[in-house]
Amino acid sequence: MTPRHVFSALRRPLAAGLALWALTALVPLSAARADDEIEEDKRLFPHAGNARLLSSDEAAPIKHLTIGLQRTAIPLALGIAVDTSLLADIATAANVGVRWGAEWGIHRFVIGGRYTWFLGGETLSNAISEQVPEIQRVDVKFSGPSVYALYGIVLGRFLVQGEVRHYIYQNTVTTATGAVVFNIIGNLSAVGELGVRFSEGMPLRGAFGLRYGGPTLGLSLGLAYVDVTEPLLPYNEGRVPFLPAFDLSLTF
C-alpha cells in the first residue's frame, strides 16, 4: 500500500511537469509559426517603396530615397520622411510634407501632413480671361494645409486599408477612402479604391488599375472616378467624370 501511495503522490507532479514542458515547447513553436506566416505575407505582398497606390496612399513606411511623379521622398529616421509631389510642383503648386509610417507584423500605420502654395493663380486667371472675355479676373486660392492617416493590414496576397484626409484650401474638404490591393504575381498587383467626399454631399470617388512595385521601379496605371465640375472648363459643359491615374517612381 505504501509504494502505491508514494507512486500516486509522485505521478501528479510528474504529469504537471510534463504538461508544463509541453507548453513551454509549444509556445515558441506557435510564435515561430506566426512569425513565419507574417514573413510569408510580406513576401507575397511586395510594394514599390514609394507609398503610393493610384489616387491614394499606400499604408506603408518609406524606407529608401524615392524620386517619383506623385511622391519624391527623403527618409530621415524612425519611419519619418520628408516628401513632395513633383506633379503638383510642375503645376505651380509648390508643396512639402512630413510623413511617419510603421509596420508591426501584418499591421501598417501612417500619419502625415502637407502644406501647398499655389503660385499659378495669376497665370490661370489670365488664361481664363483670354478664353472668356466676360471674366476679368478669377481669384484662385489653392493653398493651405492637409493632414491624413491610414491603417492597413496584410492578409496573404491582399492589402486592405482605409485612409482619411482633411484639406483646408479654398474649400474645406474631408475624404475617406478604402482600398484593396491584390498581388497577382511577383511584383504585379491589381488596385481598387472607393471613397467619399464628406463636405460635398458624400459623392463617390474611386479608382481601378494595375501597379508594378519592383525593388527599384514603381509604375501604376489606372482610371480614377473624380466627377469634377468646373463651369470655366471648355469641355463637356465643365464636367470631368474620369481622369487617368498614373505614377512612375524610382526607389534607391
C-alpha positions as CSV (number, residue, x, y, z in Angstrom):
1,M,0.0,0.0,0.0
2,T,2.7,2.4,0.9
3,P,4.5,2.1,-2.5
4,R,1.2,2.7,-4.3
5,H,0.7,5.9,-2.3
6,V,4.2,7.0,-3.0
7,F,3.8,6.4,-6.7
8,S,0.5,8.2,-6.8
9,A,1.9,11.2,-5.0
10,L,4.8,11.4,-7.4
11,R,2.6,10.9,-10.5
12,R,0.8,14.2,-10.1
13,P,3.9,16.5,-10.1
14,L,5.3,14.3,-12.9
15,A,2.2,14.8,-15.0
16,A,2.2,18.5,-14.2
17,G,5.9,18.8,-15.1
18,L,5.3,17.0,-18.5
19,A,2.3,19.4,-19.2
20,L,4.5,22.4,-18.3
21,W,7.3,21.1,-20.5
22,A,4.8,20.6,-23.4
23,L,3.5,24.2,-23.0
24,T,7.0,25.7,-22.9
25,A,7.9,23.7,-26.1
26,L,4.7,24.6,-28.0
27,V,4.6,28.3,-27.2
28,P,7.9,29.1,-29.0
29,L,6.8,26.8,-31.9
30,S,3.5,28.8,-32.1
31,A,5.3,32.1,-32.0
32,A,7.8,31.0,-34.7
33,R,4.9,29.8,-36.9
34,A,3.2,33.1,-36.5
35,D,6.4,34.9,-37.5
36,D,6.8,32.6,-40.5
37,E,3.2,33.4,-41.6
38,I,3.9,37.2,-41.2
39,E,7.1,36.9,-43.3
40,E,5.2,34.9,-45.9
41,D,2.6,37.7,-46.1
42,K,5.3,40.3,-46.6
43,R,7.0,38.1,-49.3
44,L,3.7,37.7,-51.1
45,F,2.9,41.4,-51.0
46,P,5.9,43.4,-52.1
47,H,5.5,47.2,-52.6
48,A,7.4,49.8,-54.6
49,G,8.5,51.7,-51.5
50,N,7.1,55.0,-52.7
51,A,3.9,54.5,-50.6
52,R,1.5,55.4,-53.4
53,L,-1.3,53.3,-55.0
54,L,-3.3,55.1,-57.7
55,S,-5.1,58.1,-56.3
56,S,-4.4,57.4,-52.6
57,D,-1.5,56.5,-50.4
58,E,-0.3,53.0,-49.5
59,A,-0.3,52.2,-45.8
60,A,3.5,51.6,-45.8
61,P,6.6,53.4,-44.5
62,I,9.0,55.0,-46.8
63,K,12.4,53.3,-46.1
64,H,14.5,54.5,-49.1
65,L,15.1,57.6,-51.2
66,T,12.3,57.9,-53.8
67,I,12.1,60.0,-56.9
68,G,8.6,59.9,-58.4
69,L,5.9,61.9,-60.1
70,Q,3.3,61.7,-57.3
71,R,5.8,61.5,-54.5
72,T,9.5,62.3,-54.1
73,A,10.7,61.5,-50.6
74,I,13.7,61.5,-48.4
75,P,13.5,59.2,-45.3
76,L,15.1,60.5,-42.1
77,A,14.8,58.2,-39.1
78,L,12.2,56.3,-37.1
79,G,9.9,56.0,-40.0
80,I,9.8,59.7,-40.7
81,A,10.2,61.1,-44.2
82,V,10.0,64.5,-45.9
83,D,8.2,64.4,-49.2
84,T,6.8,66.5,-52.1
85,S,4.7,65.9,-55.2
86,L,6.6,66.6,-58.4
87,L,3.4,66.7,-60.5
88,A,2.0,69.4,-58.2
89,D,5.3,71.3,-58.2
90,I,5.3,71.3,-62.0
91,A,1.7,72.6,-61.9
92,T,3.0,75.6,-59.8
93,A,1.5,74.2,-56.6
94,A,4.7,74.0,-54.5
95,N,4.3,71.6,-51.6
96,V,6.2,69.9,-48.8
97,G,5.1,67.3,-46.4
98,V,6.2,65.2,-43.4
99,R,5.1,61.6,-43.1
100,W,5.5,58.8,-40.5
101,G,4.9,55.2,-41.2
102,A,5.4,51.9,-39.4
103,E,4.9,48.2,-39.9
104,W,4.1,46.0,-36.9
105,G,3.6,42.4,-38.0
106,I,0.8,42.4,-40.6
107,H,-0.4,45.9,-39.4
108,R,0.6,49.2,-41.0
109,F,0.1,52.7,-39.7
110,V,0.7,56.1,-41.4
111,I,0.1,59.7,-40.4
112,G,1.2,62.8,-42.3
113,G,0.7,66.4,-43.2
114,R,1.4,68.7,-46.2
115,Y,1.4,72.4,-47.0
116,T,0.7,73.6,-50.5
117,W,1.4,77.1,-52.0
118,F,-0.4,77.7,-55.3
119,L,1.9,80.0,-57.3
120,G,0.0,80.0,-60.6
121,G,-3.1,82.0,-59.7
122,E,-2.3,85.0,-61.8
123,T,-1.4,82.8,-64.8
124,L,-4.6,80.8,-64.5
125,S,-6.7,83.9,-64.2
126,N,-5.1,85.5,-67.3
127,A,-5.6,82.3,-69.3
128,I,-9.3,82.1,-68.3
129,S,-9.8,85.8,-69.1
130,E,-8.4,85.3,-72.6
131,Q,-10.7,82.4,-73.2
132,V,-13.8,84.1,-71.7
133,P,-13.5,87.9,-72.1
134,E,-16.6,88.4,-69.9
135,I,-14.5,87.3,-66.9
136,Q,-11.9,89.9,-66.0
137,R,-10.3,88.0,-63.1
138,V,-10.5,84.7,-61.2
139,D,-9.3,84.6,-57.7
140,V,-7.9,81.1,-57.0
141,K,-6.7,80.3,-53.5
142,F,-5.5,76.7,-53.9
143,S,-3.1,77.0,-50.9
144,G,-3.2,75.6,-47.4
145,P,-2.5,72.6,-45.2
146,S,-3.8,69.0,-45.4
147,V,-3.5,66.1,-42.9
148,Y,-4.1,62.3,-43.4
149,A,-4.0,59.0,-41.6
150,L,-4.0,55.4,-42.8
151,Y,-4.4,51.9,-41.4
152,G,-3.7,48.8,-43.4
153,I,-3.5,45.0,-42.8
154,V,-1.7,42.5,-45.0
155,L,-3.7,39.2,-45.4
156,G,-1.7,36.9,-47.7
157,R,-1.9,38.3,-51.2
158,F,-4.3,41.1,-50.1
159,L,-3.6,44.5,-48.6
160,V,-6.8,46.0,-47.1
161,Q,-6.6,49.6,-45.9
162,G,-8.5,52.8,-45.0
163,E,-7.5,56.4,-45.5
164,V,-8.9,59.7,-44.1
165,R,-7.8,63.1,-45.4
166,H,-8.7,66.6,-44.5
167,Y,-7.8,69.5,-46.8
168,I,-8.1,73.2,-45.9
169,Y,-7.7,75.0,-49.2
170,Q,-10.1,77.4,-50.8
171,N,-12.8,75.0,-49.7
172,T,-12.5,72.6,-46.7
173,V,-12.8,69.0,-47.9
174,T,-12.7,65.7,-46.0
175,T,-12.4,62.4,-47.8
176,A,-12.4,58.8,-46.7
177,T,-11.1,56.1,-49.0
178,G,-10.9,52.3,-48.7
179,A,-8.5,50.3,-50.9
180,V,-7.9,46.6,-51.7
181,V,-4.7,45.6,-53.4
182,F,-4.4,42.0,-54.7
183,N,-0.9,40.7,-55.5
184,I,-1.4,38.9,-58.9
185,I,2.1,37.5,-59.3
186,G,5.5,38.7,-58.4
187,N,5.6,42.5,-58.2
188,L,2.3,43.0,-60.2
189,S,-0.8,43.9,-58.2
190,A,-4.4,45.0,-59.0
191,V,-5.6,48.0,-57.1
192,G,-9.2,49.1,-56.3
193,E,-10.2,52.2,-54.4
194,L,-13.6,53.5,-53.4
195,G,-14.3,56.6,-51.2
196,V,-16.5,59.6,-50.5
197,R,-16.1,63.4,-50.1
198,F,-18.0,64.3,-47.0
199,S,-18.1,68.1,-47.4
200,E,-19.8,67.8,-50.8
201,G,-22.8,65.7,-50.1
202,M,-20.7,62.5,-50.0
203,P,-20.2,62.0,-53.7
204,L,-18.4,58.8,-54.7
205,R,-14.7,58.8,-55.8
206,G,-12.6,55.8,-56.7
207,A,-10.0,54.2,-59.0
208,F,-9.0,50.9,-60.5
209,G,-5.8,49.8,-62.2
210,L,-2.6,47.9,-62.1
211,R,0.6,48.6,-60.1
212,Y,4.1,47.2,-60.6
213,G,6.2,47.5,-57.4
214,G,9.7,46.3,-58.0
215,P,12.7,46.7,-55.8
216,T,13.6,49.9,-57.8
217,L,11.0,50.7,-60.4
218,G,7.4,51.6,-59.4
219,L,4.7,52.0,-62.0
220,S,1.0,52.3,-61.7
221,L,-1.7,52.9,-64.4
222,G,-5.4,53.1,-64.0
223,L,-8.6,55.2,-64.2
224,A,-9.9,57.4,-61.4
225,Y,-13.5,58.5,-61.0
226,V,-13.4,62.1,-59.8
227,D,-16.7,63.7,-61.1
228,V,-15.3,67.2,-61.0
229,T,-17.5,70.1,-62.3
230,E,-15.9,73.4,-63.2
231,P,-18.0,75.7,-65.3
232,L,-15.0,77.5,-66.7
233,L,-13.6,74.4,-68.4
234,P,-14.4,74.4,-72.1
235,Y,-15.2,70.7,-72.2
236,N,-18.4,68.7,-71.6
237,E,-20.0,71.7,-70.0
238,G,-17.3,71.8,-67.4
239,R,-17.8,68.2,-66.1
240,V,-14.9,65.8,-65.9
241,P,-16.0,62.4,-64.7
242,F,-12.8,60.5,-65.1
243,L,-9.1,61.2,-65.0
244,P,-6.1,58.9,-65.7
245,A,-4.2,57.7,-62.6
246,F,-0.5,57.3,-63.4
247,D,2.7,57.2,-61.4
248,L,6.3,56.5,-62.2
249,S,9.0,56.3,-59.5
250,L,12.5,55.1,-58.8
251,T,13.5,53.8,-55.3
252,F,17.2,53.8,-54.3
